[in-house]
């Protein structure tokens, strides 16, 4: 097996995350968060418009678990519970027996991908809630509930729930991740090239089901949560309450498992304050609340990232100005770049690079800084391509 065969479970999952991040542009944080949720035995929601690789990303991740039974479904308002959990055995019915066939359905799955989760039918709602909450299914014929081996489900939706019924499902999805279309023109150009090229088969690291189950049930819960982290969580809760952002006690308690999973994935025996960054995907209900949650989290645990978010405001303002100048002459656009955009973007890029060096040197997470740096590169590429007319394929990854 070579060096890869010597990797432990956390090491394999890190390699899997790296491989998926290389394949799916601008999705490194999404991939890591999905892995953390799976390690914590929690369910996640990937929220975004059609065509943002939600399904492909979920399938690629869950397909890396060797020996796991996998189940996938696209829900609609007409999806019957038996289609999800087990159709009626027609042959048995002909003999006067009422039985369901569970193989290949949610009932026997270790990992699941549920697309358009909020289109769950009224008929299937209660069973879906029981499946997600307690990992049980009540057979159509009655009798003892069936215990399902589900580790975690990745769900996806193009929109938030609109009714009270589906809001109950939304509440049970601990991790919520927003995705959008590619922002960096250079990444988009690479995506277009990948559609017509024949690249070599990528590396495909896997992890054994039994190893993942042991990590979820034994190793992750054994990760220590120091008092300093407990104090930081209490401070974060108070800070969010001052912003009128209130999460349930159940959500906070489940979030502790995510912190442990984050530390485990990084190969640490104890949770550190840096792990609190994963809570930016947990403590909001509306996407409009997410930036506030992110700022409060990073203000508490990572001063480098807080400054990076301040730089993100400058970068967003420049992008807004670029959008507002659509249709203006190339001369006007060039003048705006020279007088305004170029220097601000360059200074932001240089500062982000410095912040990343300082954070990495101090052992702090660079995820938020990397995310803002990605936005800086994307806006810089837009300025070069849209304002100055540079070909997207010629835009280099420079600050």
N, C-alpha and C positions, 0 to 999 in steps of 0.2 A: 504493500500500500504506500510505502514511502512516508514522507514527513506528514502528509495529510492524514494518514491512517492513525497517527499518534495523537491527533487532536482530541481534546475532551469535548463534551457536549457543547459547552459555551463557546469553545474555539470553533467548532464546526458551524454553529449558528452565526458567529461573527463572519466567517468566510462566506456562508450563504448570503448574508446581508450585503457583503461587499460585491458578490457576483450579481445580485439583483440590482444593486445601485448602479453598477456599470451598465447593465442592460436597459434599465428604465431611467431615462434622463430626468434630473431634478426631483428624484423620489427617495433620496438617501434617508431622510428623516422619517418619511412614511414607512419605508421598509423596516427600519430599526424599531419603530413604534409598534408595528404589527408583530414583530418577533417578540418584543417585550410583553405584549398582551397575551400572546400564545403561551409564553413561559409562565405567566401569572395565572393561566387557566381562565382568562377573561375573554369576553366577546368585544369585537371592534366594529366600527362603522366607518367606511370610506365614502365620503360625501363629495360629489362633484358632478359636473355635466357629462353627457355621453362622450365617448371617445377619448377618455383620459387614462386608459389602460387599467381601470379598477379591476375588472374581471381577470385580465391576463396576469396582473401582478399577484392577485390572490391565488390563482391556480398555480402559478410558478412557485410560490412560497409553500403552499400546502402540499404540492407534489414532491417536495424535497424530503418528506418524512417517510422513510422506507418502512413498509409493513403496516402502514396506517390505512384504515378503511376511509375512503373519501366520499363525500356526498355533496352534490351541487344542485341547485334548483333556481329557476327564474320564476318568481312569484307573480301572480295576478289576482285580481279580485275574485276569480272563479276557481282558484286552486283548492282542491278538496284535501282535507286532512289525510285521507288514505293515500293520496299521491305522494305526500311528504313522508309519512311514517310507515306505510305498508298497505299495498292493495289487497283486496279480498282474493283468497285462493279459490279460483273458479272451480277447479277439479274437486276440491274438498266440499265446496258448496253444493255441487251436483250430488254428493253423497249425503247431503243433509248436515254437513258440518260447517260452521262459520269460523274461518281462520284467516289470519292476515299473513302476508309474506313480507318479512322484515329485511331480508338481505338486500343490500344495495340502497337502502333508504336511510333517512336521518337516524332511525332507531339504532342502527349498528355502526354509525360513523364515529371515527375518532376526531376527524377534522371536517369542517363544513364550510361551504361558501354559499350564502343566501343572497341572491341578487334581487334588487327592488324589494327589500325587506318590508317597506311600508305599504306595499300593495297586498299584504297578507289578507286573505279573505276572512270575513267575519266568522265563518264556520271553523277555520283553522286557528283563529287567534288564541284561544285559551290553551290549546295544545302546544302552540309555538311558544307561548310564555312559559309554560311548564317545562318545555324542552330547554329553553335558554336559562331559566332560573334554577331549576332543580335537576336537570338532566334526566327527566322522566317522561314517559308517554303512557297515557291511559288507553288500553286497547278498546276498539269499537264495541267489542262484545262484553266489556266490563272485566272484572277480575283484577288481579294484582297489577299495579303499575310496573312498567318495564323500565329498568334502570339503563340509561344509555351511556356509552363510554366516551361521550364527547369531551375533548380537552378544551376546545374553544372554537367559536365560529367567527369567520370574517363575513361581514355583511356589507352591502353596498346600496347606494341610492343616489338618484339624480336630484332629489329634493327632500326637504324636511317633512315630517309627518304633519298632517293637517287636522286630524281628528283625535278625540280622546282615546279611542281604542288603540290606534297605532302609537300614540304618545306613550302608552304603557310599555310597548316594545322598545321605543327610543330610550326610555329611562333605564332599561336593563343593559344597554350597550355602554359599557364603562368608558371605552376609548372611542373618541370621535376625531376623525382626521379629514381635513379638507384637502382636496386636490383640484388643480385647475389645468388649463392647457399650458403647453411649454411657453416659457417667457423669453428665454434666450434665443435669438435668431440663429446663433451658431448651433445650438442643440437641435433646433428645428431643421436646419440644413442637414445635420447628421442623421436625423430621423428620415428625411426624404431620401438621402443616399442609401440608407439601410434597406429601403423598399426595393431597390433595384440591384443591390450588390448581393454577393453570395459569401458572407463571412464564414470563417471557420467555426465549427461547432464550439460554443462556449463551454468553459468548465462547469461542471454540475455537481457540486458537493452536496451530500445528503446527510441526514441524521436518522438513526434508528428510532423507531417508535418507542421501544422499551427504554431507551436512554432519555428521550424527551419526557416520557411519563415519570421517570424517576426524578428528573430535574424539577418537574412541576409539583410533584407530591412530596418530595423529600429535600432536595438541594435548595430550591428557591426559598421555601419557608424557613430554612435553617439560617438564611442570611441575617446577620445582626442588624437591628435598627437602634443606633445609639440615641441617647437622650438629646443630644444636640439636634438630631434630625427631627425628633418628636417636637422639640421646642420650635424648630423652623416651620413645621407643619401647622402648629398652633398659631404662630405669627402670621402665616399665609392666610389661614382661615379668617383671622381677625381683619387683615388688610382687605380681603375680598368682601367681607361683610360691610366694611366702611364704604365700599363701592356698590353696595346693594346686590352683590352676587353671592347667593347662598346655595350651597350644595348640601345634599342630605347626609346624615351621619353614615348611612350605609355606603354612599359613594366615597366618602373620606376613608372609611375602614377598608374598603376594597382597594383603594388607591395605594395603601401600604404594600400590598402584594406586588403592585407595579414597581414600586421603588425597590423592593427586594429583587425583582426580576431584572431590573435595569443594572443593579450592582452585579448580579450573577452573570449577566451577559458580558460585562466588562471584566469578569474574572476576579471580582473583589468579594471578600467575606463579610463586608459590612456596607450598609447604605451610607452614601455621602450626600452632602447638600446638593452636589451637582445632579444627582438622580432626580431631584425635584422637577427638573426641566420637563420630564415626561408628563407632569400634571397639566401642562398647557393644553393637552389633548383630552383632559378629563373634566375640568371644572367649569365648563361653559355649556349653556343650553342653546343659545343662538350664536351663529357664526359672528355676529356683530360684537359679541362679548369676548371673543377669543383674544383680540389684541390686548384688551385690558388685563385678562388673566395672564397672558404671556409677560406683560410688563411687570406685573406684581410678582410673578414667580422669579423672573430674572433679576429684578431689583433686590430680591431677598438673597439670592444664591450666587449671583454672578455679575459683578460690577462691569466686567468687560462687555458682557452681552447687553447690559443696560445701555452703555454708550453706543453699542452697535445698533440698537433699536432707535436711538436718537438720530444716528446717521441714516437709518432707513427712512425716517420722515423726510430728510432732505432729498433722498433718492426718489421717493414717491412724488414729491413736489415737482421735481424735474420731469418725471414721466407725465404728470398731469399737464405741465406746460407744453411738452412735446405733442400730446394728444390735442391740446387746444390750438396748436399751430398747423394742424392738418390742412392741406390745400394751399398753404402759403408758398411763395417762390423759393427756389433753392438758395437764392441770395439772402433772403430774410432768415431762412433756417440756418445757413452757414454763419451769419452774424450772431444769431442767438447761441450757437455752439461756442463760438470763439469768446464771446463776452460773458457767457453764463455757464453753460453746461459743462464744458471741457474741464475747467479748473475745479469745479465742485465735485465732479465725478472722480477726477484724479486724486484730489485730497481725501475723499471718502475711501477710495480704494487703498491708498497708502495707509490711512489710519486703521482700516479694517485688518490689513496685513499685520500691522504692529500689534493690534489687540489680540489677534490670533496667536502670534508668537508669545505674548505675555501670558495668555490663558493656558496655552499648551505647556509652557515652561513651569507654570504653577500647578499643573495637573488638573486644571479646570476644564469643563466641557467646552468644546468649540462649536457645538451644533448650531446654536443661534447665530454666532458670528458667521459661520459658513453659509447659513441661509441668507443673511443680509448681503454677504459678499456675492452670493449667486444673483441676488436682485441687482446689485451694482453692476455686475458683468452683463446682465440681461439688458438693463437700461442703457449702458454704454454701447452695447451692440445695436440696440434700436436707434440710438443717436447716429451711429456711424452709417447704418444702412438706410434709415429713413430720412435723416436730415442731410447727410453728406453723400448719399448714393453709393456707399461702398458695398460690394457684393457680400452677402451673408457668409459665403464659403471662404471669404478672405479675412473675416474678422477673427483675430487671434484672441486667445484667452489671456488678455493682459488687463491690468488695472489702469 
